Amino acid sequence: MSAPPCAFCGRPLARRLVDLGLSPLANALVAEEDLGQPDPRYPLAAWVCAGCFLVQVPPVERRETIFSDVYPYFSSVSSTWREHCRRYAEEMVERLALGPSSLAVEIASNDGVLLAELAARGVEVLG
């Protein structure tokens, strides 16, 4: 599998960190008429950018295919989760004295709710 440019700095990805072969998509709902069919499988390889060292899994399917109107992941629309992230960001900014010279990195960031709360408080974020 050839890798696309780095999602952060745009440099061509040239170093494969790990190749786990083929894997089905996570959190995919299966229609009742497809219950007996095998799941589509996609390459699952993590690459490291030699420029910024971001480890990333290149996209293998269109965003609209993965995040359809029946996708079961709701964190960014959950009022209780958003409130938890708001309170947690406030607490971490105070407890750790985070500010404009700080950098918060979220590994395996899904939708950026927590990072958005930290950024709103002047913390530089990456995720």
N, CA, C and O atoms as CSV, one atom per row, in Angstrom:
chain,resi,resn,atom,element,x,y,z
A,1,MET,N,N,0.842,-1.186,0.000
A,1,MET,CA,C,0.000,0.000,0.000
A,1,MET,C,C,0.876,1.234,0.000
A,1,MET,O,O,1.775,1.345,0.833
A,2,SER,N,N,0.644,2.149,-0.895
A,2,SER,CA,C,1.385,3.393,-0.879
A,2,SER,C,C,0.651,4.389,0.014
A,2,SER,O,O,-0.579,4.409,0.052
A,3,ALA,N,N,1.398,5.198,0.716
A,3,ALA,CA,C,0.818,6.140,1.674
A,3,ALA,C,C,0.683,7.527,1.060
A,3,ALA,O,O,1.506,7.918,0.233
A,4,PRO,N,N,-0.334,8.268,1.450
A,4,PRO,CA,C,-0.520,9.639,0.982
A,4,PRO,C,C,0.396,10.585,1.752
A,4,PRO,O,O,1.179,10.137,2.590
A,5,PRO,N,N,0.310,11.874,1.481
A,5,PRO,CA,C,1.102,12.839,2.240
A,5,PRO,C,C,0.671,12.873,3.707
A,5,PRO,O,O,-0.444,12.473,4.044
A,6,CYS,N,N,1.555,13.351,4.565
A,6,CYS,CA,C,1.261,13.504,5.986
A,6,CYS,C,C,0.054,14.418,6.170
A,6,CYS,O,O,-0.063,15.454,5.514
A,7,ALA,N,N,-0.835,14.022,7.065
A,7,ALA,CA,C,-2.045,14.797,7.337
A,7,ALA,C,C,-1.735,16.107,8.048
A,7,ALA,O,O,-2.575,17.006,8.070
A,8,PHE,N,N,-0.539,16.232,8.633
A,8,PHE,CA,C,-0.191,17.446,9.366
A,8,PHE,C,C,0.707,18.386,8.564
A,8,PHE,O,O,0.395,19.567,8.411
A,9,CYS,N,N,1.828,17.858,8.049
A,9,CYS,CA,C,2.798,18.743,7.383
A,9,CYS,C,C,2.847,18.573,5.864
A,9,CYS,O,O,3.471,19.383,5.179
A,10,GLY,N,N,2.202,17.537,5.325
A,10,GLY,CA,C,2.151,17.350,3.886
A,10,GLY,C,C,3.323,16.612,3.278
A,10,GLY,O,O,3.304,16.308,2.085
A,11,ARG,N,N,4.336,16.317,4.060
A,11,ARG,CA,C,5.500,15.585,3.542
A,11,ARG,C,C,5.082,14.159,3.168
A,11,ARG,O,O,4.243,13.572,3.851
A,12,PRO,N,N,5.641,13.599,2.111
A,12,PRO,CA,C,5.279,12.222,1.747
A,12,PRO,C,C,5.643,11.242,2.868
A,12,PRO,O,O,6.738,11.305,3.426
A,13,LEU,N,N,4.719,10.345,3.187
A,13,LEU,CA,C,4.986,9.333,4.202
A,13,LEU,C,C,5.841,8.228,3.585
A,13,LEU,O,O,5.526,7.727,2.506
A,14,ALA,N,N,6.914,7.851,4.262
A,14,ALA,CA,C,7.819,6.854,3.702
A,14,ALA,C,C,8.153,5.741,4.680
A,14,ALA,O,O,8.763,4.747,4.287
A,15,ARG,N,N,7.769,5.880,5.950
A,15,ARG,CA,C,8.142,4.877,6.952
A,15,ARG,C,C,6.906,4.234,7.560
A,15,ARG,O,O,6.099,4.890,8.220
A,16,ARG,N,N,6.781,2.950,7.324
A,16,ARG,CA,C,5.665,2.205,7.902
A,16,ARG,C,C,6.074,1.762,9.308
A,16,ARG,O,O,7.105,1.112,9.478
A,17,LEU,N,N,5.275,2.109,10.304
A,17,LEU,CA,C,5.541,1.718,11.680
A,17,LEU,C,C,5.071,0.288,11.931
A,17,LEU,O,O,5.789,-0.517,12.524
A,18,VAL,N,N,3.857,-0.018,11.474
A,18,VAL,CA,C,3.300,-1.349,11.657
A,18,VAL,C,C,2.259,-1.603,10.576
A,18,VAL,O,O,1.541,-0.692,10.164
A,19,ASP,N,N,2.185,-2.837,10.127
A,19,ASP,CA,C,1.179,-3.228,9.144
A,19,ASP,C,C,0.412,-4.403,9.721
A,19,ASP,O,O,0.969,-5.489,9.883
A,20,LEU,N,N,-0.855,-4.197,10.032
A,20,LEU,CA,C,-1.681,-5.231,10.650
A,20,LEU,C,C,-2.548,-5.961,9.634
A,20,LEU,O,O,-3.485,-6.666,10.009
A,21,GLY,N,N,-2.243,-5.799,8.368
A,21,GLY,CA,C,-2.995,-6.509,7.338
A,21,GLY,C,C,-4.344,-5.867,7.072
A,21,GLY,O,O,-4.465,-4.642,7.046
A,22,LEU,N,N,-5.349,-6.695,6.875
A,22,LEU,CA,C,-6.689,-6.203,6.559
A,22,LEU,C,C,-7.592,-6.284,7.784
A,22,LEU,O,O,-7.511,-7.227,8.571
A,23,SER,N,N,-8.463,-5.268,7.934
A,23,SER,CA,C,-9.339,-5.208,9.094
A,23,SER,C,C,-10.670,-4.578,8.692
A,23,SER,O,O,-10.700,-3.706,7.823
A,24,PRO,N,N,-11.782,-5.009,9.317
A,24,PRO,CA,C,-13.059,-4.335,9.053
A,24,PRO,C,C,-13.081,-2.980,9.759
A,24,PRO,O,O,-12.291,-2.737,10.672
A,25,LEU,N,N,-13.985,-2.102,9.336
A,25,LEU,CA,C,-14.147,-0.811,9.994
A,25,LEU,C,C,-14.721,-1.009,11.392
A,25,LEU,O,O,-15.544,-1.899,11.610
A,26,ALA,N,N,-14.293,-0.190,12.325
A,26,ALA,CA,C,-14.858,-0.234,13.672
A,26,ALA,C,C,-16.200,0.486,13.686
A,26,ALA,O,O,-16.429,1.413,12.908
A,27,ASN,N,N,-17.080,0.051,14.573
A,27,ASN,CA,C,-18.379,0.696,14.805
A,27,ASN,C,C,-19.301,0.678,13.599
A,27,ASN,O,O,-20.256,1.454,13.559
A,28,ALA,N,N,-19.058,-0.161,12.630
A,28,ALA,CA,C,-19.916,-0.202,11.454
A,28,ALA,C,C,-21.174,-1.021,11.768
A,28,ALA,O,O,-21.089,-2.143,12.267
A,29,LEU,N,N,-22.316,-0.452,11.473
A,29,LEU,CA,C,-23.568,-1.181,11.646
A,29,LEU,C,C,-23.824,-2.021,10.402
A,29,LEU,O,O,-23.536,-1.599,9.282
A,30,VAL,N,N,-24.358,-3.191,10.611
A,30,VAL,CA,C,-24.635,-4.093,9.501
A,30,VAL,C,C,-26.140,-4.129,9.271
A,30,VAL,O,O,-26.914,-4.354,10.202
A,31,ALA,N,N,-26.547,-3.908,8.030
A,31,ALA,CA,C,-27.968,-3.986,7.690
A,31,ALA,C,C,-28.443,-5.415,7.841
A,31,ALA,O,O,-27.675,-6.354,7.631
A,32,GLU,N,N,-29.695,-5.585,8.200
A,32,GLU,CA,C,-30.236,-6.926,8.442
A,32,GLU,C,C,-30.034,-7.844,7.244
A,32,GLU,O,O,-29.720,-9.022,7.413
A,33,GLU,N,N,-30.212,-7.318,6.040
A,33,GLU,CA,C,-30.057,-8.162,4.845
A,33,GLU,C,C,-28.602,-8.566,4.594
A,33,GLU,O,O,-28.346,-9.459,3.786
A,34,ASP,N,N,-27.644,-7.923,5.276
A,34,ASP,CA,C,-26.223,-8.242,5.099
A,34,ASP,C,C,-25.636,-9.050,6.256
A,34,ASP,O,O,-24.423,-9.250,6.306
A,35,LEU,N,N,-26.469,-9.514,7.181
A,35,LEU,CA,C,-25.965,-10.186,8.384
A,35,LEU,C,C,-25.106,-11.407,8.093
A,35,LEU,O,O,-24.165,-11.656,8.846
A,36,GLY,N,N,-25.364,-12.162,7.078
A,36,GLY,CA,C,-24.576,-13.360,6.779
A,36,GLY,C,C,-23.371,-13.108,5.903
A,36,GLY,O,O,-22.609,-14.035,5.628
A,37,GLN,N,N,-23.178,-11.878,5.457
A,37,GLN,CA,C,-22.081,-11.550,4.544
A,37,GLN,C,C,-20.818,-11.154,5.324
A,37,GLN,O,O,-20.916,-10.603,6.421
A,38,PRO,N,N,-19.648,-11.431,4.768
A,38,PRO,CA,C,-18.413,-11.004,5.436
A,38,PRO,C,C,-18.286,-9.478,5.401
A,38,PRO,O,O,-18.748,-8.833,4.459
A,39,ASP,N,N,-17.663,-8.914,6.422
A,39,ASP,CA,C,-17.414,-7.474,6.470
A,39,ASP,C,C,-16.371,-7.093,5.428
A,39,ASP,O,O,-15.419,-7.840,5.203
A,40,PRO,N,N,-16.540,-5.938,4.791
A,40,PRO,CA,C,-15.451,-5.435,3.934
A,40,PRO,C,C,-14.208,-5.216,4.796
A,40,PRO,O,O,-14.316,-4.801,5.950
A,41,ARG,N,N,-13.053,-5.488,4.246
A,41,ARG,CA,C,-11.802,-5.323,4.988
A,41,ARG,C,C,-10.906,-4.324,4.262
A,41,ARG,O,O,-10.895,-4.248,3.033
A,42,TYR,N,N,-10.164,-3.568,5.048
A,42,TYR,CA,C,-9.323,-2.500,4.529
A,42,TYR,C,C,-7.924,-2.628,5.117
A,42,TYR,O,O,-7.757,-3.184,6.203
A,43,PRO,N,N,-6.911,-2.113,4.405
A,43,PRO,CA,C,-5.548,-2.158,4.948
A,43,PRO,C,C,-5.466,-1.356,6.247
A,43,PRO,O,O,-6.007,-0.254,6.334
A,44,LEU,N,N,-4.795,-1.906,7.247
A,44,LEU,CA,C,-4.591,-1.211,8.516
A,44,LEU,C,C,-3.093,-1.122,8.770
A,44,LEU,O,O,-2.491,-2.023,9.356
A,45,ALA,N,N,-2.511,-0.033,8.323
A,45,ALA,CA,C,-1.079,0.202,8.485
A,45,ALA,C,C,-0.874,1.602,9.037
A,45,ALA,O,O,-1.481,2.562,8.560
A,46,ALA,N,N,-0.022,1.715,10.037
A,46,ALA,CA,C,0.316,3.017,10.618
A,46,ALA,C,C,1.649,3.476,10.043
A,46,ALA,O,O,2.606,2.706,9.962
A,47,TRP,N,N,1.694,4.721,9.653
A,47,TRP,CA,C,2.884,5.315,9.053
A,47,TRP,C,C,3.405,6.432,9.952
A,47,TRP,O,O,2.640,7.052,10.691
A,48,VAL,N,N,4.711,6.682,9.884
A,48,VAL,CA,C,5.337,7.763,10.639
A,48,VAL,C,C,5.861,8.789,9.645
A,48,VAL,O,O,6.551,8.445,8.685
A,49,CYS,N,N,5.531,10.032,9.883
A,49,CYS,CA,C,6.060,11.099,9.037
A,49,CYS,C,C,7.494,11.403,9.466
A,49,CYS,O,O,7.753,11.644,10.645
A,50,ALA,N,N,8.416,11.393,8.519
A,50,ALA,CA,C,9.818,11.692,8.822
A,50,ALA,C,C,10.035,13.168,9.113
A,50,ALA,O,O,11.072,13.549,9.657
A,51,GLY,N,N,9.048,14.016,8.748
A,51,GLY,CA,C,9.181,15.448,8.994
A,51,GLY,C,C,8.715,15.869,10.376
A,51,GLY,O,O,9.458,16.521,11.111
A,52,CYS,N,N,7.474,15.496,10.743
A,52,CYS,CA,C,6.905,15.938,12.025
A,52,CYS,C,C,6.698,14.796,13.011
A,52,CYS,O,O,6.307,15.033,14.154
A,53,PHE,N,N,6.955,13.557,12.587
A,53,PHE,CA,C,6.867,12.349,13.421
A,53,PHE,C,C,5.444,11.981,13.849
A,53,PHE,O,O,5.257,11.194,14.777
A,54,LEU,N,N,4.454,12.544,13.179
A,54,LEU,CA,C,3.077,12.162,13.466
A,54,LEU,C,C,2.843,10.741,12.969
A,54,LEU,O,O,3.144,10.419,11.819
A,55,VAL,N,N,2.307,9.898,13.837
A,55,VAL,CA,C,1.935,8.537,13.448
A,55,VAL,C,C,0.482,8.590,12.999
A,55,VAL,O,O,-0.368,9.139,13.700
A,56,GLN,N,N,0.199,8.028,11.844
A,56,GLN,CA,C,-1.143,8.147,11.285
A,56,GLN,C,C,-1.519,6.928,10.453
A,56,GLN,O,O,-0.667,6.224,9.911
A,57,VAL,N,N,-2.804,6.711,10.377
A,57,VAL,CA,C,-3.362,5.667,9.530
A,57,VAL,C,C,-4.019,6.388,8.363
A,57,VAL,O,O,-5.018,7.080,8.559
A,58,PRO,N,N,-3.487,6.246,7.160
A,58,PRO,CA,C,-4.057,6.947,6.007
A,58,PRO,C,C,-5.512,6.532,5.767
A,58,PRO,O,O,-5.893,5.398,6.059
A,59,PRO,N,N,-6.307,7.435,5.243
A,59,PRO,CA,C,-7.711,7.096,4.955
A,59,PRO,C,C,-7.801,6.024,3.869
A,59,PRO,O,O,-7.055,6.046,2.890
A,60,VAL,N,N,-8.720,5.094,4.063
A,60,VAL,CA,C,-8.902,4.015,3.095
A,60,VAL,C,C,-10.328,3.976,2.546
A,60,VAL,O,O,-10.631,3.212,1.630
A,61,GLU,N,N,-11.187,4.800,3.111
A,61,GLU,CA,C,-12.588,4.834,2.684
A,61,GLU,C,C,-13.069,6.271,2.783
A,61,GLU,O,O,-12.562,7.043,3.596
A,62,ARG,N,N,-14.033,6.629,1.971
A,62,ARG,CA,C,-14.576,7.994,2.007
A,62,ARG,C,C,-15.234,8.262,3.359
A,62,ARG,O,O,-15.900,7.391,3.919
A,63,ARG,N,N,-15.046,9.444,3.861
A,63,ARG,CA,C,-15.609,9.863,5.145
A,63,ARG,C,C,-17.117,9.626,5.199
A,63,ARG,O,O,-17.633,9.190,6.228
A,64,GLU,N,N,-17.827,9.906,4.112
A,64,GLU,CA,C,-19.283,9.744,4.074
A,64,GLU,C,C,-19.700,8.277,4.210
A,64,GLU,O,O,-20.786,7.985,4.712
A,65,THR,N,N,-18.855,7.371,3.772
A,65,THR,CA,C,-19.152,5.943,3.894
A,65,THR,C,C,-19.037,5.497,5.353
A,65,THR,O,O,-19.853,4.711,5.835
A,66,ILE,N,N,-18.031,5.997,6.041
A,66,ILE,CA,C,-17.806,5.612,7.433
A,66,ILE,C,C,-18.793,6.318,8.363
A,66,ILE,O,O,-19.419,5.680,9.210
A,67,PHE,N,N,-18.929,7.617,8.205
A,67,PHE,CA,C,-19.754,8.422,9.113
A,67,PHE,C,C,-21.100,8.727,8.476
A,67,PHE,O,O,-21.409,9.879,8.172
A,68,SER,N,N,-21.895,7.688,8.279
A,68,SER,CA,C,-23.224,7.861,7.689
A,68,SER,C,C,-24.196,8.361,8.753
A,68,SER,O,O,-23.811,8.571,9.903
A,69,ASP,N,N,-25.428,8.545,8.376
A,69,ASP,CA,C,-26.427,9.035,9.316
A,69,ASP,C,C,-26.798,8.007,10.386
A,69,ASP,O,O,-27.543,8.331,11.311
A,70,VAL,N,N,-26.297,6.784,10.279
A,70,VAL,CA,C,-26.559,5.766,11.305
A,70,VAL,C,C,-25.289,5.383,12.077
A,70,VAL,O,O,-25.275,4.370,12.776
A,71,TYR,N,N,-24.236,6.177,11.955
A,71,TYR,CA,C,-22.998,5.895,12.688
A,71,TYR,C,C,-23.260,6.001,14.188
A,71,TYR,O,O,-23.833,6.995,14.636
A,72,PRO,N,N,-22.852,4.997,14.981
A,72,PRO,CA,C,-23.246,4.964,16.387
A,72,PRO,C,C,-22.349,5.722,17.368
A,72,PRO,O,O,-22.424,5.462,18.569
A,73,TYR,N,N,-21.520,6.630,16.912
A,73,TYR,CA,C,-20.620,7.357,17.803
A,73,TYR,C,C,-21.168,8.763,18.003
A,73,TYR,O,O,-21.304,9.516,17.039
A,74,PHE,N,N,-21.481,9.120,19.234
A,74,PHE,CA,C,-22.221,10.358,19.479
A,74,PHE,C,C,-21.515,11.363,20.370
A,74,PHE,O,O,-22.178,12.271,20.871
A,75,SER,N,N,-20.238,11.264,20.598
A,75,SER,CA,C,-19.613,12.117,21.612
A,75,SER,C,C,-19.791,13.602,21.328
A,75,SER,O,O,-20.075,14.365,22.251
A,76,SER,N,N,-19.638,14.027,20.106
A,76,SER,CA,C,-19.703,15.463,19.838
A,76,SER,C,C,-21.112,16.030,19.932
A,76,SER,O,O,-21.280,17.249,19.968
A,77,VAL,N,N,-22.121,15.177,19.972
A,77,VAL,CA,C,-23.489,15.681,20.110
A,77,VAL,C,C,-24.084,15.350,21.474
A,77,VAL,O,O,-25.240,15.678,21.739
A,78,SER,N,N,-23.310,14.705,22.340
A,78,SER,CA,C,-23.777,14.361,23.675
A,78,SER,C,C,-23.542,15.546,24.611
A,78,SER,O,O,-22.400,15.942,24.844
A,79,SER,N,N,-24.607,16.099,25.136
A,79,SER,CA,C,-24.468,17.259,26.026
A,79,SER,C,C,-23.714,16.892,27.302
A,79,SER,O,O,-22.958,17.712,27.823
A,80,THR,N,N,-23.904,15.684,27.811
A,80,THR,CA,C,-23.191,15.301,29.031
A,80,THR,C,C,-21.699,15.113,28.772
A,80,THR,O,O,-20.878,15.467,29.618
A,81,TRP,N,N,-21.337,14.559,27.612
A,81,TRP,CA,C,-19.917,14.407,27.284
A,81,TRP,C,C,-19.266,15.765,27.050
A,81,TRP,O,O,-18.144,15.999,27.500
A,82,ARG,N,N,-19.947,16.649,26.361
A,82,ARG,CA,C,-19.395,17.985,26.114
A,82,ARG,C,C,-19.192,18.729,27.437
A,82,ARG,O,O,-18.189,19.420,27.620
A,83,GLU,N,N,-20.137,18.585,28.342
A,83,GLU,CA,C,-20.004,19.233,29.656
A,83,GLU,C,C,-18.840,18.626,30.439
A,83,GLU,O,O,-18.099,19.355,31.098
A,84,HIS,N,N,-18.669,17.315,30.379
A,84,HIS,CA,C,-17.528,16.671,31.033
A,84,HIS,C,C,-16.215,17.229,30.475
A,84,HIS,O,O,-15.306,17.550,31.240
A,85,CYS,N,N,-16.112,17.346,29.159
A,85,CYS,CA,C,-14.894,17.875,28.531
A,85,CYS,C,C,-14.646,19.318,28.951
A,85,CYS,O,O,-13.502,19.705,29.189
A,86,ARG,N,N,-15.693,20.104,29.042
A,86,ARG,CA,C,-15.552,21.503,29.475
A,86,ARG,C,C,-14.989,21.557,30.890
A,86,ARG,O,O,-14.030,22.285,31.146
A,87,ARG,N,N,-15.575,20.794,31.811
A,87,ARG,CA,C,-15.118,20.799,33.207
A,87,ARG,C,C,-13.691,20.245,33.327
A,87,ARG,O,O,-12.877,20.772,34.086
A,88,TYR,N,N,-13.396,19.178,32.574
A,88,TYR,CA,C,-12.067,18.579,32.626
A,88,TYR,C,C,-11.015,19.566,32.111
A,88,TYR,O,O,-9.947,19.702,32.706
A,89,ALA,N,N,-11.317,20.249,31.009
A,89,ALA,CA,C,-10.373,21.230,30.460
A,89,ALA,C,C,-10.122,22.347,31.468
A,89,ALA,O,O,-8.979,22.755,31.675
A,90,GLU,N,N,-11.180,22.837,32.090
A,90,GLU,CA,C,-11.013,23.873,33.123
A,90,GLU,C,C,-10.105,23.388,34.244
A,90,GLU,O,O,-9.192,24.098,34.667
A,91,GLU,N,N,-10.361,22.177,34.721
A,91,GLU,CA,C,-9.575,21.621,35.820
A,91,GLU,C,C,-8.114,21.423,35.429
A,91,GLU,O,O,-7.220,21.732,36.217
A,92,MET,N,N,-7.856,20.910,34.221
A,92,MET,CA,C,-6.478,20.670,33.794
A,92,MET,C,C,-5.722,21.973,33.559
A,92,MET,O,O,-4.537,22.067,33.879
A,93,VAL,N,N,-6.393,22.974,33.005
A,93,VAL,CA,C,-5.736,24.271,32.792
A,93,VAL,C,C,-5.295,24.845,34.130
A,93,VAL,O,O,-4.189,25.369,34.260
A,94,GLU,N,N,-6.178,24.739,35.130
A,94,GLU,CA,C,-5.833,25.260,36.454
A,94,GLU,C,C,-4.789,24.391,37.151
A,94,GLU,O,O,-3.781,24.911,37.631
A,95,ARG,N,N,-5.012,23.085,37.215
A,95,ARG,CA,C,-4.124,22.182,37.957
A,95,ARG,C,C,-2.723,22.144,37.369
A,95,ARG,O,O,-1.739,22.124,38.109
A,96,LEU,N,N,-2.623,22.133,36.036
A,96,LEU,CA,C,-1.319,22.010,35.379
A,96,LEU,C,C,-0.748,23.342,34.902
A,96,LEU,O,O,0.310,23.377,34.274
A,97,ALA,N,N,-1.447,24.435,35.197
A,97,ALA,CA,C,-1.020,25.781,34.790
A,97,ALA,C,C,-0.779,25.838,33.279
A,97,ALA,O,O,0.243,26.343,32.815
A,98,LEU,N,N,-1.747,25.308,32.527
A,98,LEU,CA,C,-1.627,25.313,31.070
A,98,LEU,C,C,-1.947,26.687,30.516
A,98,LEU,O,O,-2.801,27.396,31.049
A,99,GLY,N,N,-1.263,27.062,29.450
A,99,GLY,CA,C,-1.489,28.350,28.811
A,99,GLY,C,C,-0.965,28.344,27.389
A,99,GLY,O,O,-0.766,27.281,26.802
A,100,PRO,N,N,-0.740,29.531,26.829
A,100,PRO,CA,C,-0.307,29.643,25.432
A,100,PRO,C,C,1.018,28.950,25.120
A,100,PRO,O,O,1.260,28.588,23.968
A,101,SER,N,N,1.874,28.759,26.114
A,101,SER,CA,C,3.150,28.078,25.850
A,101,SER,C,C,3.048,26.564,26.062
A,101,SER,O,O,4.044,25.851,25.939
A,102,SER,N,N,1.850,26.077,26.380
A,102,SER,CA,C,1.629,24.638,26.581
A,102,SER,C,C,1.175,23.987,25.277
A,102,SER,O,O,0.664,24.658,24.380
A,103,LEU,N,N,1.366,22.681,25.186
A,103,LEU,CA,C,0.873,21.915,24.045
A,103,LEU,C,C,0.160,20.685,24.579
A,103,LEU,O,O,0.755,19.874,25.289
A,104,ALA,N,N,-1.113,20.547,24.237
A,104,ALA,CA,C,-1.886,19.356,24.608
A,104,ALA,C,C,-2.008,18.478,23.377
A,104,ALA,O,O,-2.450,18.930,22.321
A,105,VAL,N,N,-1.611,17.212,23.517
A,105,VAL,CA,C,-1.686,16.255,22.424
A,105,VAL,C,C,-2.645,15.153,22.835
A,105,VAL,O,O,-2.445,14.506,23.862
A,106,GLU,N,N,-3.684,14.936,22.043
A,106,GLU,CA,C,-4.624,13.863,22.318
A,106,GLU,C,C,-4.334,12.727,21.350
A,106,GLU,O,O,-4.420,12.895,20.133
A,107,ILE,N,N,-3.991,11.576,21.900
A,107,ILE,CA,C,-3.693,10.408,21.082
A,107,ILE,C,C,-4.987,9.655,20.852
A,107,ILE,O,O,-5.763,9.437,21.783
A,108,ALA,N,N,-5.219,9.258,19.610
A,108,ALA,CA,C,-6.456,8.579,19.220
A,108,ALA,C,C,-7.650,9.503,19.372
A,108,ALA,O,O,-8.736,9.070,19.756
A,109,SER,N,N,-7.447,10.766,19.073
A,109,SER,CA,C,-8.534,11.741,19.134
A,109,SER,C,C,-9.613,11.373,18.130
A,109,SER,O,O,-9.319,11.092,16.968
A,110,ASN,N,N,-10.855,11.374,18.575
A,110,ASN,CA,C,-11.956,11.026,17.690
A,110,ASN,C,C,-12.564,12.248,17.035
A,110,ASN,O,O,-12.527,12.380,15.812
A,111,ASP,N,N,-13.111,13.123,17.813
A,111,ASP,CA,C,-13.792,14.265,17.208
A,111,ASP,C,C,-13.305,15.606,17.731
A,111,ASP,O,O,-13.832,16.644,17.330
A,112,GLY,N,N,-12.329,15.614,18.602
A,112,GLY,CA,C,-11.714,16.856,19.033
A,112,GLY,C,C,-12.477,17.668,20.056
A,112,GLY,O,O,-12.150,18.837,20.256
A,113,VAL,N,N,-13.484,17.105,20.717
A,113,VAL,CA,C,-14.263,17.863,21.697
A,113,VAL,C,C,-13.367,18.358,22.830
A,113,VAL,O,O,-13.420,19.535,23.190
A,114,LEU,N,N,-12.553,17.481,23.391
A,114,LEU,CA,C,-11.674,17.881,24.483
A,114,LEU,C,C,-10.632,18.893,24.003
A,114,LEU,O,O,-10.372,19.886,24.683
A,115,LEU,N,N,-10.042,18.646,22.848
A,115,LEU,CA,C,-9.050,19.592,22.324
A,115,LEU,C,C,-9.667,20.962,22.065
A,115,LEU,O,O,-9.019,21.981,22.304
A,116,ALA,N,N,-10.892,21.005,21.588
A,116,ALA,CA,C,-11.568,22.288,21.348
A,116,ALA,C,C,-11.739,23.053,22.655
A,116,ALA,O,O,-11.581,24.274,22.684
A,117,GLU,N,N,-12.057,22.353,23.729
A,117,GLU,CA,C,-12.210,23.010,25.033
A,117,GLU,C,C,-10.880,23.568,25.529
A,117,GLU,O,O,-10.835,24.662,26.091
A,118,LEU,N,N,-9.796,22.819,25.321
A,118,LEU,CA,C,-8.481,23.315,25.721
A,118,LEU,C,C,-8.062,24.499,24.853
A,118,LEU,O,O,-7.536,25.490,25.359
A,119,ALA,N,N,-8.294,24.394,23.561
A,119,ALA,CA,C,-7.938,25.503,22.653
A,119,ALA,C,C,-8.701,26.769,23.006
A,119,ALA,O,O,-8.160,27.868,22.892
A,120,ALA,N,N,-9.946,26.629,23.430
A,120,ALA,CA,C,-10.761,27.784,23.807
A,120,ALA,C,C,-10.184,28.485,25.041
A,120,ALA,O,O,-10.512,29.638,25.320
A,121,ARG,N,N,-9.330,27.782,25.769
A,121,ARG,CA,C,-8.689,28.353,26.965
A,121,ARG,C,C,-7.250,28.765,26.679
A,121,ARG,O,O,-6.471,28.982,27.607
A,122,GLY,N,N,-6.893,28.874,25.406
A,122,GLY,CA,C,-5.582,29.395,25.016
A,122,GLY,C,C,-4.455,28.381,24.958
A,122,GLY,O,O,-3.291,28.762,24.827
A,123,VAL,N,N,-4.778,27.090,25.053
A,123,VAL,CA,C,-3.756,26.045,25.000
A,123,VAL,C,C,-3.582,25.607,23.556
A,123,VAL,O,O,-4.566,25.370,22.854
A,124,GLU,N,N,-2.331,25.496,23.106
A,124,GLU,CA,C,-2.085,24.960,21.766
A,124,GLU,C,C,-2.396,23.473,21.781
A,124,GLU,O,O,-2.037,22.773,22.727
A,125,VAL,N,N,-3.067,22.980,20.731
A,125,VAL,CA,C,-3.486,21.583,20.715
A,125,VAL,C,C,-3.044,20.889,19.442
A,125,VAL,O,O,-2.821,21.516,18.407
A,126,LEU,N,N,-2.924,19.556,19.553
A,126,LEU,CA,C,-2.597,18.716,18.406
A,126,LEU,C,C,-3.281,17.377,18.626
A,126,LEU,O,O,-3.121,16.763,19.681
A,127,GLY,N,N,-4.036,16.924,17.646
A,127,GLY,CA,C,-4.697,15.631,17.803
A,127,GLY,C,C,-5.446,15.232,16.562
A,127,GLY,O,O,-6.061,14.166,16.528
